[in-house]
Each structure stands twice: as C-alpha cells, then as structure tokens.
C-alpha cells in the first residue's frame, strides 16, 4: 500500500512566485508525503506597488529575475527532473504581468503557469487536505496581494473565492486607517454566503503572514511543543492576540526581530484580516497548516488510491523501514495488544491510528546509546516531520514511546508536554507503551512467541497466557513487565500456562 514507484522518486522542483516572496522547494517526488530536499525564498515584494500603480515595480522585478536565474541553476545542479513554476496574485493582476512572464521564459528558461484566483484557492485547499485529510471548515491562504478562501469537508475542496485583500494591497489602499479597512473586510466577507455556513468549524491558516502570527503567539505563550504544523488556538485567544498585534508598530512586535523586515511590516494588517475572517465564519478555532499551494500542486497529480493513503501512517511506514529492525511485526504486535483496551477504545479511530503508529515506530531508537534511547525515541516523534497529527497526538506518541523504553513519566524530556493531554489519555498512552515493551521482551524480535502467547483481562487480573511447552520464555524480566502493565490497570499480574 505504501510503496512508491521509481518515477515517484525523481526530484520535483516547485517555484512559487508570490506577491511578497519568490520560493523554490525541491521535493523528493510525486509521493503521498514528499520530503522537502531544499527550500529557499527571497522577499522580492512584487506586489508592493500594484495597489498604487497597477504594475510590479522595476526593482522588485529585477530582484525576482535574479532569484529565478539562481533557482534554475540550482535545479540543474540538483538534477531536478521536473519544475512546476507558478505565479499568483502579483503577476496575475499586474499590468506588466505578461511582460514579466515572457522575460522569465527568455532569461531563466522557466515557463510560468499563472494561476487564477479560484484555482489558487482550490490548490491551497488540496494542500491542507494533503496534510490533514479530515480537515473541515475554511482554508484561508493569505498572500501579499490576495486572500483565497476555500471550504473543505469530506476530503474534498468545495466552494472557493479569491479576494484582493493581501496586506500589501490593503496597505496601499488604506494606509494606517484601520477602521475603514475593517469595514471593507466586513462587507466583503458578509457577501460570501458559505462562509457563515461553516460556523463552529475550524479555519486552517496558510501563508507566511498568518503562519508567522501563530509562530510569534507560540513564542509568547511558551507553547510546550514548538511545531508550527498542527498548532491549534481557540478563536477567542487568537482574536485577542491579533487585536494587540494590529495596534503595534512592526518594530515593536514581541519576538518580531526574528522575522525578515518585509514579513514583519505586514503582520499588523494580516492580523486585522485574520480577526475579520474568524469572526465572519464564527470559527471554533484556528489550525496552522504548513502545507498549502505547493503541496497542493503535488497532491493534485496523485492518483485516487494514493491520495486516500493516511499521510501520517505513510511516514511511519517509511521511517520504520529505514530505522527499525522489526517493522514487519507491527501488525502482529498491534493485534496482540488489543485485549488490554476496552471496546470503546478499539472502536475509536484516532486511538487505533495512534496505536498502529506506536507499533511501527516502537523500535526507532535501537541504534541510540542504551542510556538515552528513551530521549531519542521521544524526540523522534515529538519533533519528527509529520503531518496529519496534532500537538496532542504527538504528545500521546511521545508518552507511549517513553514508557516503551522504560523511562519515568516525569522525565525531563517528556514531562513538559503532559499538559497537552488529559490524565485518561496519558494513562492510555502509557498502557500502550508498556504493552509494546512486554511484546518486545517476550518475543526478542521473533514472531513465534507473539503467535503462541496472549493477554487476557478479567475483573481483578491481567493474565499473560503461554503454552506449557514455551514456559521458558516467561522469566523474571517478563513477569516484571507484566506487573508494570497490571499496575497501570489497577489489577494483579499472573502468568498462566495454557
């Protein structure tokens, strides 16, 4: 299911020419989850003057041309077999857009595909669905010159719209007149009927400005997990933060010095747009997506069966094949652990998915120093380049892996993420980790012991059943691990010979 063809492994370059930046990302190919091999951007500001003059500024054009020449040379040196070069609002709307496209073709040997606004919104929605197939709500992709909105549900992109609401354009039109800017935004959003129909759903944030707002918010609140993708903020908390941000001068934004000047300058206006968008759809929360237009371009080329693959489990399979000794035993271990969990848990899709991932990644730290394998395993799942998982999911995985490697729950490397979960979730993750630890010990990495043994629960006891002829497998070390599981369940441990 998760195998990739040789053609899918060829390097693919995506060049995204936006109103603020020009970026090259080289991907590992047309895969369900393509690795980013190279990523570079230059803040050219092609859309900075369009609101006033209707054209891209000459200085910005020259900088963009120089950047694209470099990107073309890099792709040649990296043996990139295919380049997708796309342009959005700035080139689409500028009077000199066609001239720019012709010049890039002549001087850079790149054929630009100028994407229309609604198509840009569709591709951004596809990108979000690529990273989070269960996304339901509004995808908002804020660029320097435009805002694309798309409604996603059921794994599909539905209505889309492109609005001339990029920060560069709004700053050109309204300057510092925030009240008039808000009135303008309010009216435009009110005219989109399907926006209000998404009341109580999420808004998925795409685009550099909104992602940077989330990044700064995470810094200010010392978020326990500094991973941007999957960061979730309740609407009220984010609106309050954006209201303060919108009133600050760019140079006064806390932690703003970590951002490029051109990116920092648009944040107060980007915050205003975000407030009005969240209010217009009566969002429940905002969720950051590191996937957007570029990933949507790749996802759009995949066949239906490949699109249906779970992106997180796809990545787990790839990692397991690369780093684990017994990846082929993951399904067997998963089934062997099922008797420990109630019918309610077994029927919960999220829990099943997390447990399958734990079984796949359970051996990921075996090459690490024995004294630090728990830390290595926790770091791998907390900070791994995964999509399709929330911060809460990462914490769950980390706690399970920490338990599987025998480390205390209050260890420094894992204790800081405990507040992301309820106590019931912490105990469930620990139970799965302890079960994995027992499975690895009793089997020694061989299949036979898992096929002949079984776990069984009754009201008071946890029983490990082993056939009489295999009784030598159950030594004191195995008994201690059975007792560790029993303690988590509040039961007595027994080994029974069957």
N, C-alpha and C positions, 0 to 999 in steps of 0.2 A: 504493500500500500504506500509506503513512504520512500520507495526507491526513485531516484532521479535518473533521467536519461543522460547520455553523454552530451547530447546537444544542449541540455539544460545547464550544463556546467560551463559553457562558454561565457566569458566575461561580457557583461552588458553595461554600457555607459548611458546614464540619463543626465542630460544637461537641461536645467530648468532656468529659463531667463525670466525673472520676475521684475516687479516694479522697484523693489529695493535691492535685491541681490541676484547674482548670477552664480549658479552652483553646479558642480559636477559630482555625481555619485556613481562609482563603479560597483556594480553588483556581481555576485557570483553566478548569475544566470537566471533563466526563466524557471524558478522553483517556487514551491509553496511558501517558503520563507527564505528569501535570498539574502546571503550575507553581504554586508557593506564592506567592500575591499578598500575603497578610497573615498574620501569625502572632503571637498574643498569649496569654499564660497568666497566671493568678493562682493562687497557692498558698493554697487555701482550707482544706485539711485536713478535708474532710467525713468521712473515715473515722477520724479520730483518736480518737474516743470510743466507737466501735462495739464494740471489744473489751471495754470495761468496762461500758457502759450498754446496748448494743444499739441505740442511736439516734445519729443525727447531732447534733452539738452545735448549740445555737441560734446562737452566734456565727458558726460556720462556715456555717450556712445563710444567715444574713443577708449575709455576705460573698459567697457564691455567687449569691444573688439579685441583689445589686447588680452583680456581674460580668456576669451573664446579661442584665440590662437594657442594659448598655453594649454587649454583643455584638449584641443585637437591633438597637440603634440604628445601630451601625456597619454591619451588613449592609444595613439600609435605605438608608443614605447611599451605600454602595458599589454599590447596585443588584444585590445578590446575588439571583439568580432562584430559588435552591433552598437550603434549610437542612436538613442532617441533624443532628439533636440526639440524642446518645446518652449514656446513663449506664451505669456499670459497677458494681463491687462495692459501693461505699458505699451508693448508692441502692438497689441490688438487695437488699442484706442488712439494711438498717436498718429498725427498726420503724416509723419515721416516713417511710419512703421514698415511699409512696403520697401522703402529705400533701404532701411536697416537690414531687412531680410535678404535683399539682393546683395548687399555688401558682405554680409556674413557668408553667403553662398560663395561669393567670389574670393574673399580674402582668407576665409577659415576652412573652406571645404566642408561646410556643415549645412544641411538642409533643415531649416526651421519649420516646425509644424506650429502654426499659430492657432491656439485653442480658443474656441468661442466660450463665452462665459458659462452657459448652462452645461457644456461638456466639461469644463473645468470643475464645476461643482459635482458632476457625476463621478469624475475620476477621483476627486478628493474623498467622496463617499465610498468609492470602491477601495481606496487605500485604507480608510478606517475599518471597513468590513474585513479587509485582509488581515488586519491585526486583531480585530475583535469581532468575530462573526456574529455574536449575539447583540451587537450594538443596536439600540432602539432609541430614536429621538432625532435630533437635528445635528448634522455635521456643519460646523462653521469654519470656513477656511479664509482667514483674513490675510490678504496680501497688502502691499503698499498702495495699490491702486483700486482694489475691488474687494468685495466680500461675497463669497459664494456660500450659499446655504443649500443643503440637501436633506431630505427626510429619508432615514434608513429604518428598516424594520424587516424581520423575517429573512435576513441575509441579502436583502435587495435594496438598491437605491431607487427611490420613488421620485417625488417632485424635486426639481432643482430651480434655482434662480441666481442670477449674478447681479449685484448691486454696486454702483460706483461709490463705495464707502470706505475705500482704503485710507489709512491715516494720512498718507502724503496728499491725496486728493482733498480730503476734508480740511487739512491744514491750509492748503492753498485757497480753499473756498471760504472758510470761516475764521481762519487765523486763531485767535485765542477766545473767540466768542462761544463759550461752552453751551450756554443756554440755547442759542439758535441752532447749534449743532445737534443738541439733544432733541429739539423739536423736529428737526429734519429727519433724524433717525427714527423717532417715534412714529412719524407719519408713514415713512417707507415700510417699516415693519408691520404697521397696522393694516396695510394693504395686501399682506400675504396671508390668505385665509388658513392655509395648512400649518402655519407656524403656531397659532394658538391651539390647534388640534392636538399638539404634542405636549399639552400641559401635564406636568408631573413626570415627564421623561427626562433624559439626560441631554446636555449639549456637549458634543465632542469637539474639542478645541484643536485646530490645525493652523499652522502658520507661525512664523518666527515670533511675531509680536506677542500673540496670546500665549505661546509656549514660554516665552521669557517672563511674562507676568506671573505665570504659575511657578516658574523656577525661582523668581525672587520671593514669592509668597512662601515657598517651601523653605528658603533660607531664613526668612524672618521668624517662622514658627518652629525652626529646627526639626523639620519633619524626620521621623526616625528612619526613613528609607529614602535616600536622595536619588531616586529613579524617577525621571520625568514621565515616561510612558505609564499609563495606568493611574497616575495621581488623580485623586478624586476630591473635590471640595463641594460641600453643600452650597447651594445658591446664595443663601444669606451671608455666609462667611466670605465668599468670593466677592459679592457685590460691595460689602463693607470695605474690603481691601482695595477694590478698584476705585471706589469713591475717594479714598485718601490719595491713591496714586494719581488720579486725574487732577487733583489740586496742586500737585507738586511740580516744581521745575525739574526738567530732566536731570540736571546735575545734582539735585537734592534727593533723588530716589535711593532709598537704602539698598546697598549692595549693587547699585546701578553701575558703578565703576568697573564691574566685571564684564560689562557688555560693550560692544562697539558703539561709538558715539552716534552713528546714524540709527542704530537699533534703539538706543536709549531715548533719542529725541521723539520717537513716535509713540512711546509707551503711554503717556497720559491720554492721548487721543484714542489709542487702541483700547484703553481701559473704559473710556466713555462708550465706545461701540459695544464692548462686551456687556456692560451694565444694561444697555437698552435691549440687546439681543436676549439676554437671560430673562429680563422682565417680560418681553414680548411673548415668549413661548411659555412663561410660567414654569421654568425648568425646575426640576428637583435638585439637580446637581450638575456640575461641570466635570468632565473627564478628559484628561490630556491624552492625545494620540501623537506618538512620534511618527506614525505613518500618515501619509497624505497623498498628494498628487503623484509623486514619483513612484511610490509603491503601488498606487492605483493603476498606473500605466502598465506595470508588470503583471499585476493581478488580472487585468483586463485581457491579457494574452493567453492566460492559462485555460486548459480545458475544464469542463464542468466537474469531473471527478477530482481533479487536483484542487480546485477551489474548495471543494467540500471537506478536504482534509483539515483536521484541527491544527492550527499553526503552532500551538504550544506543544502538543504531543509530537508533532513533526520534529520540532527542535530537540525534544527529549530523546527521540529515537536516534537522531544524528549524533548527539552528544554521547549517548550510551554506546553506539557503535564505535565511536572514536576513543572513549576513555574507560569504558567498563569491561571487566573480564567476563561477566556472565549475563550480558544483555539479553541473550536468548531465553533466559529463565524468567523474565519479568512477568509474563502472563501466568506462569505456574505459581510464582510467589504470590501474585495478586489473588488468585483463586484460593490458595492455601490459607490466606489471612482472613477470608470473608467470614468465617464463623465468629470472629471477635466482634463483629459490628452488627448492630440491630438492623431489622428490616427497613426501618426508616432511613438509616444511613445508606444502606445498599441501594435504596431507590433514589437517592439524591444525586443528580447528575454531576454537580460540582465535586462532591466528595469522591465519587468513583473516578473522576478525571484526575483529581489530586493524588489518589492512591495509586493509580496506574503510573503517574509520573514518578512517584516516590520509588516504586518498584524498578522503573527503568534507570533512575539515577542513583540507586542505593549504593552502588559500588564506585561512585565517581571520584572518590578521594583515595583510592587504594594505593596510588603511587606516592602520596604525601608521606611526610615523616610521621611515624606512629603517634608521636606526642601532639601532633597538630592536624590530624585527619578530620576531626570534628569541625575545626575552624575552616579548613579548606572546603569541606562539603557545604557548610553553611554559606560561605562566601560565594560558592558556585551558583547556588540557587537564589540567593538574595540579590546578587549583582549580575547575574547572567543576562545575556542579551535576548531576553524572551519577550514575546508579545502574546496576547490572548490571556494574560494573567494580571490580576490586580495586585496592589500592595499587600492586601490581606492574603491573597493566595501565596505570594512569595513568603510571607511570614509563616504561614501554615507549613509550607515545604521545608523551610529552614528549621523549624522546631522538630519536625519529623526526622530530618537528617541528623540534627544534633543528638536526638535520642538514639538513633540507629548506630551512631558512633560512640555511644556510652558517656556523653558529656552531661554534666548537671544542667538543669533548666535555667539556673541563674548565672550561667557562664557569661562573661562579659561580651563575648562575640554574638550572643543571641538575646540576652535579657532586654536590650533596648527596643526590640521590635515586638515584645509581648503585648504592649498596649494596643496593637493593631487588631488583636483578636479577643473574642470572648473566652472566658475560662473553659467553657464546654468545648470550644474549638481547639484550645491549647491541649486539653486532655485527649481529645480525639487524635490530634496530630502526634502526640507523644505515644499513644497506643499503637498507631500505625508504625512509628519508628521502632518501638520495642518489638513489634511482631517481625519486622524486617530483620532486626538484629538477631532474633531467635532463628529465623529461617536461614540466615547466612551461617550461623554457628552449627545448627544441626545437619545442614547439608554439606558444608565445606565447599560449596560451589558445584556440587554434583546433583543431578536430578533425582537419583534413586530415593534418597531419604525423604524428599518432599512428596513423592508419589505414594509412599507407603505410610507416612505419618499423617496425623490430623489433629486439629484443635477442636475442642468441644466445651461448651458452657452449660452449666445448669444454674440453679438459683444461688448456690453458695460457692461453686468451684469452677476453676479453669483446669481442664484436663488436656494434656498432650498424650495422644494415643500412638503407640508404636508397636508393631508386631513383635512377638516374642523373639523371633529369630534375628531382629535388628536391635535388641535391647542394649547392646554395647554402645550404640550411638548416644544413649542418654546418660552422660556422666554428670559430675557436679556442676560443670560450667553450663551445660544445657539447663539443668534444674534452676540455677540462679537466674537465667534469662526467662524461664517460665514464671518464676516468682516475681520478677520485675513487671511482667505483664499483669499478673494476678493482682499485684499491689495497685496498679493503675485502675483496675476494675473493681477493687474492693472485695476480692474473692481469695480463696485459698487455692494453692497450686498443687497439682497432682500429676504424676506420670502414670499412665495406665498402659498395661501390656495387652494387646488385642490379638 
